[in-house]
Amino acid sequence: MRILSVPSEQGNLDQNKGCGKAPPLILEGREFDETPIVPSNIEDTDKAIYAKAKEVLAKEKALFVGGDHSISYALVKGFSETTDGKKALVVFDAHPDCVQFFAPLSHEDWIQGVVEEKLVKGENILQIGIRKVDPLETEYIKHNKIKVVSAVEVKSKPVQVMDKLLELIALNDEIYVSIDIDGFDPSIAPGTGYLVPNGLLEEEFMPLLDALLKSGKARGIDLVEVNPLKDVEGRTVELAKRIVEKVIEND
Ligand SMILES: [Mn+2]
């Protein structure tokens, strides 16, 4: 598995300045390649990320460490163009990230880019940990048949949530996994742009990630929105490091 940093925060809408500084901290002591970023130019940056993702994912599995969540649009685009099989997207996040269609796409609406450009079908997108939804998003999710599992469901119905994930895995050939650190509870991930209470705990998240990794179908994975400037006692970076460790040990 290749490891790449994607140190762009150009899609953060001034909500998470500093998240571009996370990759070298999270990947400290590991070998990794840096995805070239074009300063102050999100369109060209997206093109560079997309080109890199396409080049790498055509050959092997990869873990991308960001950066803000807008990078996932370019990464999923690269992923979708390097497979002929049935594709799924699993996202861990507090937010559904489909408020509207900004141009260029931001970290609040990258999912609309994925759906509108048919990179992955709405019914093959599963969002887990969701707990802050705009009414516009509720409408969009319903219209596009996106599957949503709330953080409350993960806590109250873990068996059903696992079954739902396993069903999606079984129905698809290749899976992209996007992990927004704000899917976690602020007590363990205080270093990010939007803190939403009652998020996922590590022990609730790891079995789900484990199922994805063990399936052998998770070809592209990203970890985004960690902000060292907002971190408390390095907790968020440490959590991110444990996630990276888990991904790599299952490779
Ligand atoms: Mn989020």
Residues whose N, C-alpha, C, O or C-beta is under 5 A from the ligand:
A	BS01	MN	D93 A94 H95 D180 D182
